[in-house]
Amino acid sequence: MTERNLMTPAAYDRWVKQTTCPRCGDPIPNAAYRGQYKGAVSRTDDMTEVCSACGVDEALGLIRDRLVSQDHWPIGAAAVIRRVSEATAKYNADSEGYHRAIVESEDR
Protein backbone atom coordinates (compact mmCIF):
# COMPACT_ATOMS: atom_id res chain seq x y z
CA MET A 1 0.00 0.00 0.00
CA THR A 2 1.37 3.45 -0.87
CA GLU A 3 1.12 6.70 1.07
CA ARG A 4 -1.39 7.94 -1.51
CA ASN A 5 -3.86 5.16 -0.61
CA LEU A 6 -3.79 6.21 3.05
CA MET A 7 -4.37 9.96 2.58
CA THR A 8 -6.96 12.32 1.22
CA PRO A 9 -5.91 13.99 -2.05
CA ALA A 10 -5.23 17.28 -0.25
CA ALA A 11 -3.15 15.55 2.44
CA TYR A 12 -1.22 13.65 -0.22
CA ASP A 13 -0.47 16.88 -2.12
CA ARG A 14 0.82 18.51 1.10
CA TRP A 15 2.98 15.43 1.83
CA VAL A 16 4.47 15.50 -1.69
CA LYS A 17 5.26 19.22 -1.35
CA GLN A 18 6.83 18.71 2.09
CA THR A 19 8.96 15.82 0.82
CA THR A 20 10.19 17.50 -2.36
CA CYS A 21 13.58 19.20 -2.33
CA PRO A 22 13.19 22.93 -3.02
CA ARG A 23 16.74 23.02 -4.39
CA CYS A 24 16.51 20.34 -7.11
CA GLY A 25 12.96 18.95 -7.11
CA ASP A 26 13.91 15.39 -6.12
CA PRO A 27 12.29 13.53 -3.19
CA ILE A 28 13.53 14.10 0.37
CA PRO A 29 15.65 12.33 1.58
CA ASN A 30 15.92 10.43 -1.75
CA ALA A 31 13.77 8.59 -4.29
CA ALA A 32 14.01 5.22 -2.52
CA TYR A 33 12.93 6.55 0.90
CA ARG A 34 10.72 9.55 0.17
CA GLY A 35 9.40 10.99 3.43
CA GLN A 36 10.63 8.11 5.57
CA TYR A 37 13.24 10.22 7.39
CA LYS A 38 14.61 13.74 7.42
CA GLY A 39 16.82 15.05 4.65
CA ALA A 40 19.80 17.35 5.01
CA VAL A 41 19.60 20.90 6.31
CA SER A 42 20.61 23.49 3.72
CA ARG A 43 23.77 25.37 4.56
CA THR A 44 22.31 28.52 2.97
CA ASP A 45 20.01 29.25 5.94
CA ASP A 46 20.53 26.33 8.37
CA MET A 47 16.81 25.48 8.40
CA THR A 48 15.52 24.53 4.95
CA GLU A 49 15.30 20.77 4.43
CA VAL A 50 16.87 19.49 1.19
CA CYS A 51 17.46 16.03 -0.26
CA SER A 52 20.57 14.03 0.63
CA ALA A 53 22.28 14.70 -2.72
CA CYS A 54 21.81 18.46 -2.33
CA GLY A 55 23.19 18.23 1.21
CA VAL A 56 26.35 16.61 -0.17
CA ASP A 57 26.52 19.12 -3.04
CA GLU A 58 26.25 22.04 -0.62
CA ALA A 59 28.97 20.58 1.61
CA LEU A 60 31.24 20.27 -1.42
CA GLY A 61 30.27 23.81 -2.44
CA LEU A 62 31.42 25.13 0.93
CA ILE A 63 34.77 23.40 0.49
CA ARG A 64 35.16 24.96 -2.97
CA ASP A 65 33.66 28.27 -1.77
CA ARG A 66 30.86 27.95 -4.37
CA LEU A 67 27.67 27.58 -2.35
CA VAL A 68 24.59 28.18 -4.55
CA SER A 69 22.29 30.71 -2.86
CA GLN A 70 18.55 30.12 -2.62
CA ASP A 71 18.07 32.95 -5.14
CA HIS A 72 19.36 30.51 -7.79
CA TRP A 73 17.14 27.57 -6.81
CA PRO A 74 15.93 25.25 -8.30
CA ILE A 75 19.20 24.14 -9.87
CA GLY A 76 18.08 20.80 -11.29
CA ALA A 77 18.72 17.30 -10.06
CA ALA A 78 20.95 16.38 -13.01
CA ALA A 79 23.45 19.11 -12.09
CA VAL A 80 23.53 17.97 -8.46
CA ILE A 81 24.04 14.33 -9.38
CA ARG A 82 26.78 15.20 -11.88
CA ARG A 83 28.72 17.33 -9.35
CA VAL A 84 28.43 14.75 -6.57
CA SER A 85 29.48 11.94 -8.95
CA GLU A 86 32.50 13.94 -10.14
CA ALA A 87 33.56 14.69 -6.56
CA THR A 88 33.15 11.04 -5.56
CA ALA A 89 35.24 9.87 -8.53
CA LYS A 90 37.96 12.41 -7.70
CA TYR A 91 37.95 11.37 -4.03
CA ASN A 92 38.21 7.69 -4.98
CA ALA A 93 41.09 8.38 -7.39
CA ASP A 94 42.90 10.53 -4.80
CA SER A 95 42.44 7.98 -2.01
CA GLU A 96 43.64 5.12 -4.24
CA GLY A 97 46.78 7.11 -5.04
CA TYR A 98 47.26 7.91 -1.36
CA HIS A 99 46.92 4.25 -0.33
CA ARG A 100 49.23 3.14 -3.15
CA ALA A 101 51.88 5.62 -1.95
CA ILE A 102 51.61 4.26 1.61
CA VAL A 103 52.01 0.66 0.43
CA GLU A 104 54.98 1.58 -1.77
CA SER A 105 56.70 3.43 1.11
CA GLU A 106 56.18 0.45 3.42
CA ASP A 107 57.74 -1.87 0.82
CA ARG A 108 60.99 0.12 0.81
Secondary structure, DSSP 8 states (H G I E B T S, - for coil): --HHHHS-HHHHHHHHHHTB-TTTS-BSS-STTTTTS--EE-TTTS--EE-HHHHHHHHHHHHTT----GGG----HHHHHHHHHHHHHHHHHHHHHHHHHHHHHHH-
